[in-house]
Amino acid sequence: MLEIDPLIQIKMEKIMRKYLTVFIALTSMNFLMADDHVEFGAMEGLQCNFADGKDMSDVMKVISEWNEYGDENFSAPYSAWIFTPVYRTNSDFDFDFMFLGFTTSMQEMGKVQDDWQAGGSKIEEKWSRVTNCLGQSMSLNVEVRSPKYDWEEGGITYASIRTCSLSEGKSVADLPANDSIWNKYLDEYGFEGGVWRWWPETGSATTFTHDYWNVASFRSVEEYGAGRDARLQAMMADTRPEEIHDCDTPRLYKSTNIRLSVAES
């Protein structure tokens, strides 16, 4: 029999673990949705650099045309934000901005993609002249905590992002109870932002070995800093709830809304 290179085997095992985690997550979420506990939708993302000699003003000109096309052609509600770095190490994440679009389901994300591919080629050509984007992927967007404020069209907020994996011995089944404890703690602290998990899905890098991205929203950098102060104080007082995942250092991004189309309830 052919022998498998140990390094390749380790990589394969990590990839299989990631997809098994996502499969279990989807299965668990189907159960939780039936019990009206979890809301999730779809997110698509692009990591982009500016083309030579171009900047955000050039990008926004194309986005304006894209928005007009969406108003006339998108057959499902689709909201989008541009994320630009505030605190981030370029050696780890070397891109100028992220484009993130959201729908209420993967089916509706597919509808919007079909609408775009049916007639957006000329705008796509303009986009490619001002940007250089590194592929495109879709993720499962799971809302862990709803923000206490409404999104505003063209509004600016801030988002911290961490990559996380469930701790040894923990599984997706442990998340709801832990989320409940954390939401109570955040209520008592007075945190008004939202919290989401982005589970990698179609088009995600096979080299991504974590389970998900953990994302929190803030209305200002000051609010984010206050949250970090509170975290340190709670750690010193030993009052922080148990965390059942292991995460890396957060990055902070400025989040600018470029399209707001909310599904009717």
BATOR-939154 format. One record per residue (C-alpha): residue in one letter; y, x, z. Coordinates in steps of 0.2 Angstrom, whole numbers, plus 5000, padded with zeros to 4 digits. Each point is the difference from the previous one (the first is absolute). Layout:
BEGIN
> r,north,east,up
> A,Y,X,Z
...
This chain:
BEGIN
> r,north,east,up
> M,5000,5000,5000
> L,5018,5005,4997
> E,5009,5006,5015
> I,5018,4992,5004
> D,5013,5012,5004
> P,5004,4997,5019
> L,5019,5000,4997
> I,4997,4986,4986
> Q,4989,4991,5012
> I,5013,5000,5014
> K,5013,4994,4987
> M,4988,4986,4994
> E,4997,4994,5018
> K,5018,4999,5004
> I,5003,4990,4984
> M,4986,4988,5004
> R,5006,4998,5018
> K,5017,4996,4993
> Y,4993,4986,4989
> L,4988,4994,5013
> T,5015,4998,5012
> V,5010,4990,4987
> F,4985,4989,4996
> I,4998,4997,5018
> A,5018,4996,5002
> L,5000,4988,4986
> T,4985,4991,5007
> S,5008,4999,5017
> M,5016,4994,4993
> N,4992,4986,4991
> F,4992,4994,5017
> L,5017,5002,5008
> M,5009,4991,4987
> A,4989,4985,5002
> D,5005,5000,5018
> D,5018,5001,4995
> H,5004,5017,5009
> V,5004,5012,4986
> E,5012,5000,4985
> F,4997,5012,4986
> G,5006,5003,4982
> A,5001,5013,4987
> M,5011,5015,4998
> E,5002,5012,4985
> G,5008,5017,5001
> L,5007,5013,4990
> Q,5005,5018,5006
> C,5014,5006,4988
> N,5011,5014,4996
> F,5017,5000,4991
> A,4999,5006,4982
> D,5010,5015,4996
> G,5019,4996,5002
> K,4997,4983,5006
> D,5003,4992,5018
> M,4998,4984,5009
> S,5015,4992,4991
> D,4990,5002,4983
> V,4984,4992,5009
> M,5010,4985,5006
> K,5007,4997,4983
> V,4982,4998,4993
> I,4995,4990,5016
> S,5014,4988,4996
> E,4992,4996,4983
> W,4983,4999,5008
> N,5007,4987,5012
> E,5007,4990,4986
> Y,4983,5000,4991
> G,4991,4995,5016
> D,5012,4985,5003
> E,4995,4994,4983
> N,4982,5005,4999
> F,4991,5003,5017
> S,4989,4985,5003
> A,4997,5005,5019
> P,5012,5004,5014
> Y,5002,5019,5000
> S,5012,5010,5012
> A,5003,5019,4999
> W,5008,5014,5009
> I,5005,5018,4996
> F,4996,5012,5014
> T,5010,5017,5001
> P,4996,5013,5013
> V,5010,5003,5016
> Y,4988,5010,5010
> R,4986,5008,4990
> T,4993,5017,4996
> N,5000,5003,4981
> S,4986,5012,5001
> D,4989,4985,5005
> F,5008,4986,4990
> D,5009,5007,4984
> F,5008,4985,4992
> D,5018,4993,4999
> F,4996,4981,5003
> M,4987,4987,5001
> F,5000,4984,4991
> L,4990,4986,5010
> G,4997,4983,4994
> F,4992,4985,5010
> T,4991,4984,4996
> T,4991,4988,5011
> S,4983,5004,4992
> M,4992,5012,4989
> Q,4997,4986,4987
> E,5019,4997,5000
> M,5003,5019,4998
> G,4989,4999,4985
> K,5010,4985,4993
> V,5016,5010,5002
> Q,4992,5015,4991
> D,4994,4989,4986
> D,5018,4993,4998
> W,5007,5018,5000
> Q,4987,5007,4987
> A,5004,4985,4989
> G,5018,5005,4996
> G,5006,5014,5011
> S,4997,5015,4989
> K,5018,5003,4995
> I,5006,5000,5018
> E,4984,5011,5004
> E,5007,5013,4987
> K,5017,5000,5008
> W,4991,5003,5017
> S,4990,5014,4994
> R,5016,5009,4994
> V,5008,5000,5017
> T,4985,5002,5011
> N,4983,5010,5001
> C,4988,4989,5010
> L,4984,5006,5007
> G,4988,4986,4996
> Q,4999,4983,5007
> S,4989,4992,5013
> M,4997,4984,5009
> S,4997,4998,5019
> L,4996,4985,5011
> N,5015,4996,5011
> V,4995,4993,5017
> E,5014,4994,5011
> V,4996,5005,5018
> R,5017,4994,5007
> S,5014,4990,4992
> P,5017,5006,5001
> K,5012,4990,5010
> Y,5013,5000,4986
> D,5000,4993,4982
> W,5000,5012,4985
> E,5017,5000,4991
> E,5002,5002,4981
> G,5007,5018,4997
> G,4998,5003,5019
> I,4997,5017,5007
> T,4987,5003,5014
> Y,4990,5015,5005
> A,4981,5003,5001
> S,4989,5012,5009
> I,4983,5004,4991
> R,4985,5009,5008
> T,4983,5003,4993
> C,4986,4994,5012
> S,4982,4999,5003
> L,4990,4990,5013
> S,4995,5010,5015
> E,4982,5005,5002
> G,4990,4985,5006
> K,5013,4987,4995
> S,4999,4989,4985
> V,5011,4986,4991
> A,4992,4988,5012
> D,5010,5008,5014
> L,5017,4998,4992
> P,5004,4982,5004
> A,4999,5002,5019
> N,5009,5016,5000
> D,5013,4993,4989
> S,5003,4986,5012
> I,5002,5012,5014
> W,5012,5011,4990
> N,5011,4985,4994
> K,5002,4994,5018
> Y,5005,5018,5005
> L,5013,5000,4985
> D,5006,4983,5005
> E,5004,5006,5018
> Y,5008,5016,4993
> G,5011,4989,4989
> F,4994,5007,4983
> E,5006,4988,4986
> G,4992,5009,4985
> G,4984,4996,4991
> V,4984,5010,4999
> W,4988,5001,4985
> R,4984,5009,4995
> W,4998,5005,4982
> W,4982,5002,4996
> P,4997,5010,4984
> E,4993,4990,4985
> T,5000,5001,4981
> G,5006,5016,4993
> S,5002,5009,5017
> A,4996,5019,5000
> T,4982,5004,5004
> T,5006,5015,5010
> F,5008,4988,5013
> T,4988,5001,5014
> H,5010,4990,5013
> D,4996,4981,5003
> Y,5018,4993,4997
> W,5019,5003,5002
> N,5008,4993,5015
> V,5018,4994,4997
> A,5014,4994,5011
> S,5017,4993,4995
> F,5017,5003,5009
> R,5018,4994,4996
> S,5008,5017,5003
> V,4995,5018,5003
> E,5008,4998,5018
> E,4987,4986,5003
> Y,4986,5012,4994
> G,5006,5013,5012
> A,5001,4988,5014
> G,4982,4996,4996
> R,4995,5018,5001
> D,5009,5002,5017
> A,4991,4985,5007
> R,4983,5007,4994
> L,5003,5017,5009
> Q,5006,4991,5016
> A,4984,4989,4999
> M,4989,5015,4998
> M,5007,5008,5015
> A,4998,4985,5010
> D,4983,4997,4993
> T,5004,4982,4996
> R,4996,5001,4981
> P,4985,4989,4994
> E,4985,5008,4994
> E,5001,5005,4981
> I,4983,4998,4991
> H,5006,5011,4985
> D,5005,5018,4997
> C,5015,5002,4990
> D,5011,5014,4993
> T,5018,5003,5002
> P,5011,4986,4994
> R,5012,5001,4985
> L,5016,4990,5000
> Y,5006,4992,4984
> K,5016,4990,4995
> S,4994,4984,4993
> T,5011,4991,4987
> N,4996,4983,4994
> I,5001,4998,4981
> R,4991,4983,4998
> L,4997,4986,5012
> S,4989,4986,4995
> V,4991,4991,5014
> A,4986,4988,4997
> E,5004,4982,5006
> S,4991,4996,5016
